[in-house]
Amino acid sequence: MQMQMLSSSKVGMPITPKPWLKHLLSALKRLVLSDRKLPDKKSLYIRLGCRGDWPNVKPPGWDPSTADDSATSPDTL
């Protein structure tokens, strides 16, 4: 099932940015600049299936139902 969204121009509303959007983008930029490896770590987390081990991404094959929290995480990205 594919959902379609109407653009604001189709419903007669002007396209204006939300007032909080500038602050959101600024905060996101600061977050990424504070940890240059963050996008790579998040990409790895998603590729491994969002297994619930964020932010300490465990190696491939890690099973949250059988693994303990003492396992080391690969922070070598």
PAPALO-332154 format. One record per atom (N, C-alpha, C): residue in one letter; x, y negated, z negated. Coordinates in steps of 0.001 Angstrom, whole numbers, padded with zeros to 6 digits, always signed. Layout:
N
aXYZ
...
This chain:
77
m+000849+001177+000000
m+000000+000000+000000
m+000895-001241+000000
q+000673-002097+000934
q+001475-003308+001024
q+000622-004501+000635
m+001157-005317-000273
m+000435-006507-000710
m+000997-007709+000033
q+000115-008601+000418
q+000544-009810+001096
q+000217-011005+000219
m+001141-011943+000192
m+000928-013164-000573
m+000674-014304+000403
l-000267-015153+000063
l-000522-016330+000870
l+000462-017422+000512
s+001010-018064+001507
s+001871-019199+001208
s+000987-020347+000746
s+001553-021252-000003
s+000762-022349-000540
s+000211-023240+000568
s+000855-023255+001741
s+000348-024076+002833
s-000953-023502+003401
k-001145-022184+003275
k-002364-021564+003793
k-003562-021813+002883
v-003322-022117+001631
v-004432-022365+000719
v-004604-023852+000438
g-003916-024695+001193
g-004107-026131+001092
g-003386-026809-000057
m-002357-026187-000599
m-001594-026781-001699
m-000224-027196-001179
p+000277-028329-001626
p+001624-028721-001191
p+002680-027804-001808
i+003762-027594-001093
i+004855-026763-001597
i+005791-027651-002403
t+005793-027483-003693
t+006682-028232-004574
t+007344-027265-005538
p+008602-027483-005838
p+009272-026589-006796
p+008697-026772-008198
k+008673-025696-008920
k+008212-025747-010315
k+009226-026530-011126
p+008791-027282-012142
p+009732-028099-012924
p+010782-027260-013656
w+010451-026033-014011
w+011382-025188-014758
w+012364-024469-013844
l+012119-024489-012528
l+012970-023749-011603
l+014412-024245-011616
k+014599-025561-011694
k+015955-026120-011729
k+016707-025635-012964
h+016035-025598-014106
h+016670-025139-015345
h+016970-023636-015296
l+016067-022885-014699
l+016274-021441-014574
l+017491-021141-013714
l+017585-021799-012568
l+018725-021567-011681
l+020038-022017-012314
s+019999-023112-013056
s+021194-023588-013749
s+021654-022583-014803
a+020709-022033-015559
a+021044-021038-016586
a+021586-019761-015948
l+020995-019353-014837
l+021468-018156-014143
l+022886-018358-013618
k+023165-019538-013089
k+024512-019847-012600
k+025524-019800-013737
r+025177-020378-014896
r+026085-020343-016053
r+026333-018916-016515
l+025289-018087-016493
l+025429-016696-016910
l+026391-015942-016002
v+026229-016092-014707
v+027096-015394-013751
v+028524-015914-013839
l+028689-017220-013998
l+030041-017776-014083
l+030735-017398-015395
s+029965-017131-016442
s+030573-016755-017720
s+031138-015335-017691
d+030606-014476-016825
d+031097-013104-016684
d+031107-012760-015203
r+032240-012931-014568
r+032351-012713-013120
r+032043-011275-012712
k+032135-010335-013640
k+031865-008934-013319
k+030389-008571-013490
l+029584-009492-013997
l+028178-009205-014267
l+027404-008718-013039
p+027503-009379-011879
p+026761-008866-010717
p+027166-007447-010331
d+028458-007127-010419
d+028907-005770-010093
d+028383-004759-011108
k+028410-005125-012389
k+027910-004209-013416
k+026412-003978-013250
k+025665-005042-012958
k+024225-004902-012778
k+023915-004061-011543
s+024688-004244-010473
s+024509-003445-009270
s+024759-001966-009556
l+025821-001661-010295
l+026117-000276-010669
l+024986+000298-011509
y+024495-000476-012461
y+023397-000028-013322
y+022173+000350-012481
i+021847-000467-011500
i+020689-000198-010652
i+020938+001016-009770
r+022144+001124-009176
r+022457+002274-008323
r+022423+003582-009098
l+022767+003551-010391
l+022752+004769-011208
l+021357+005094-011723
g+020379+004231-011460
g+019005+004573-011778
g+018418+003893-012997
c+018989+002805-013483
c+018428+002061-014626
c+018084+003019-015772
r+019084+003725-016276
r+018874+004803-017240
r+018733+004333-018675
g+018773+003047-018924
g+018608+002548-020286
g+019910+002335-021017
d+021036+002371-020327
d+022324+002211-020988
d+022900+000800-020818
w+022118-000142-020330
w+022588-001528-020156
w+022795-002162-021511
p+023826-002919-021790
p+024852-003384-020881
p+026085-002493-020851
n+026104-001423-021616
n+027262-000513-021635
n+026986+000653-020697
v+027199+000426-019405
v+026866+001406-018378
v+027747+002636-018541
k+027105+003786-018658
k+027802+005061-018824
k+028148+005649-017462
p+029079+006606-017423
p+029495+007219-016155
p+028350+007988-015496
p+028471+008242-014171
p+027456+009052-013485
p+027294+010399-014179
g+026082+010877-014241
g+025811+012141-014909
g+025425+011995-016363
w+025538+010796-016908
w+025163+010559-018299
w+023668+010759-018456
d+023274+011473-019486
d+021859+011754-019739
d+021468+011143-021082
p+020581+010162-021093
p+020230+009505-022351
p+019549+010428-023352
s+018967+011528-022889
s+018281+012425-023815
s+019241+013372-024529
t+020453+013569-023991
t+021391+014500-024618
t+022682+013841-025083
a+022967+012633-024594
a+024239+011983-024918
a+024138+011198-026222
d+025281+011070-026904
d+025320+010236-028097
d+025829+008851-027716
d+025697+007901-028613
d+026099+006526-028333
d+027591+006292-028500
s+028351+007301-028876
s+029777+007116-029090
s+030582+007228-027793
a+029930+007566-026702
a+030638+007690-025414
a+031126+006316-024985
t+032281+006315-024379
t+032858+005037-023927
t+032233+004659-022601
s+032173+003375-022339
s+031604+002901-021089
s+032717+002450-020159
p+032515+002620-018869
p+033539+002177-017901
p+033410+000694-017638
d+034243-000099-018245
d+034243-001557-018007
d+035362-001922-017068
t+035597-001078-016084
t+036727-001304-015177
t+036317-001934-013865
l+035095-002433-013770
l+034651-003057-012520
l+035359-004351-012295
